[in-house]
Amino acid sequence: MSSQPGQAGTPALLIDDLRKSFGKTEIIRGVNLSIARGERHAVIGPNGAGKSTLFNLITGRFPCSGGKIKLHGQDLKGLAPFQINRMGLSRSFQITNIFPNMSVFENVRCSLLWSRGYRYSFWHMVSKSRELTEATDAVLEQINLTERRELPAGTLSYAEQRALEIGITMAGGADVIMLDEPTAGMSHSETDYIMDLIRQVTVNKTLIMVEHDMGVVFGLADYISVLVYGEIIATGRPEEVRANPKVQEAYLGAALEAEH
Ligand SMILES: Nc1ncnc2c1ncn2[C@@H]1O[C@H](COP(=O)(O)OP(=O)(O)OP(=O)(O)O)[C@@H](O)[C@H]1O
């Protein structure tokens, strides 16, 4: 479960002195992070700290200005987002990213096809269709949407759409899952539903999430990193991070207060 000092094995994700500047402004200022296989890791921090930028660097959406990112020991330098995706890293976005007029089933199937590189190959798709249908149904089962299989995705509730999106993110069999504010805009019961789902679907996978809801962070994460002004000021077990005076001062005091 742990990547932290003293643990053996190649980390799922290793970030070394990562830097990113936009023009003259350095937004990510020397981030180091090691996330083990099977770990659930939350990145927290105030607005504008650089969390989304960090995600965009990891997924290859932005080029780095300096430093290294390794996925399962392999340097990601110069790789396009789709290449990184095919290496087993998949990200879901804050904004719901589904096709609303396609059925729930088709949304997942489409993502499976894409992840297998069959995007343009109709005949390949047909020849694989039974296996594909079974794989799609297995994902639907995992995200508890089997009963919604034939409905247009746009008719699902907000929480169900987020669940579908998590299914789409998982569909290609990625073993490193990145979730960007998975419970944003949800009620308490929807948040609980999505938290349970994330817990289930990330068993034996690596989860990296950005989340502002401290209940979700402390409920799900094995480790937490606190990003402030482009630097990680603390990484540790939830209880260590919660007790860290630097973190209290820079972020957590205000964030926990905001919860009440
Ligand atoms: N493409 C860009 N060009 C210039 N500046 C950018 C770009 N993307 C982000 N920034 C700047 O980088 C800083 C960090 O933004 P980022 O969105 O990464 O923060 P964040 O921690 O994700 O914030 P939030 O919690 O509000 O989502 C901000 O000052 C933002 O204006």
The ligand as a Tripos MOL2 file, in Angstrom:
@<TRIPOS>MOLECULE
LIG
   31    33     1     0     0
SMALL
NO_CHARGES

@<TRIPOS>ATOM
      1 N1         -2.3400   27.5500  -19.5480 N.pl3     1 LIG1
      2 C1         -1.9950   28.4380  -18.6020 C.ar      1 LIG1
      3 N2         -1.3760   29.6000  -18.9250 N.ar      1 LIG1
      4 C2         -1.0210   30.5000  -17.9810 C.ar      1 LIG1
      5 N3         -1.2370   30.3340  -16.6530 N.ar      1 LIG1
      6 C3         -1.8520   29.2090  -16.2860 C.ar      1 LIG1
      7 C4         -2.2740   28.1990  -17.2170 C.ar      1 LIG1
      8 N4         -2.8630   27.1820  -16.5280 N.ar      1 LIG1
      9 C5         -2.8240   27.5350  -15.2310 C.ar      1 LIG1
     10 N5         -2.2230   28.7480  -15.0740 N.ar      1 LIG1
     11 C6         -1.9770   29.4440  -13.8110 C.3       1 LIG1
     12 O1         -1.3420   28.5220  -12.9460 O.3       1 LIG1
     13 C7         -1.7750   28.7120  -11.6040 C.3       1 LIG1
     14 C8         -2.2230   27.3690  -11.0440 C.3       1 LIG1
     15 O2         -3.4640   26.9890  -11.6770 O.3       1 LIG1
     16 P1         -4.1070   25.5610  -11.4730 P.3       1 LIG1
     17 O3         -5.3800   25.5690  -12.2410 O.co2     1 LIG1
     18 O4         -3.1200   24.5130  -11.7700 O.co2     1 LIG1
     19 O5         -4.4080   25.5830   -9.8960 O.3       1 LIG1
     20 P2         -5.3270   24.5970   -9.0420 P.3       1 LIG1
     21 O6         -4.5380   24.2880   -7.8170 O.co2     1 LIG1
     22 O7         -5.7690   23.4690   -9.8650 O.co2     1 LIG1
     23 O8         -6.5580   25.5310   -8.6850 O.3       1 LIG1
     24 P3         -8.0970   25.1420   -8.3550 P.3       1 LIG1
     25 O9         -8.0760   24.4330   -7.0400 O.co2     1 LIG1
     26 O10        -8.7500   26.4800   -8.2850 O.co2     1 LIG1
     27 O11        -8.6000   24.2870   -9.5000 O.co2     1 LIG1
     28 C9         -2.8580   29.7660  -11.6360 C.3       1 LIG1
     29 O12        -2.2780   30.9960  -11.2420 O.3       1 LIG1
     30 C10        -3.2690   29.8050  -13.0900 C.3       1 LIG1
     31 O13        -3.6990   31.0930  -13.4550 O.3       1 LIG1
@<TRIPOS>BOND
     1     1     2 1
     2     2     3 ar
     3     2     7 ar
     4     3     4 ar
     5     4     5 ar
     6     5     6 ar
     7     6     7 ar
     8     6    10 ar
     9     7     8 ar
    10     8     9 ar
    11     9    10 ar
    12    10    11 1
    13    11    12 1
    14    11    30 1
    15    12    13 1
    16    13    14 1
    17    13    28 1
    18    14    15 1
    19    15    16 1
    20    16    17 2
    21    16    18 1
    22    16    19 1
    23    19    20 1
    24    20    21 2
    25    20    22 1
    26    20    23 1
    27    23    24 1
    28    24    25 2
    29    24    26 1
    30    24    27 1
    31    28    29 1
    32    28    30 1
    33    30    31 1
@<TRIPOS>SUBSTRUCTURE
     1 LIG1         1 GROUP 0 **** ****
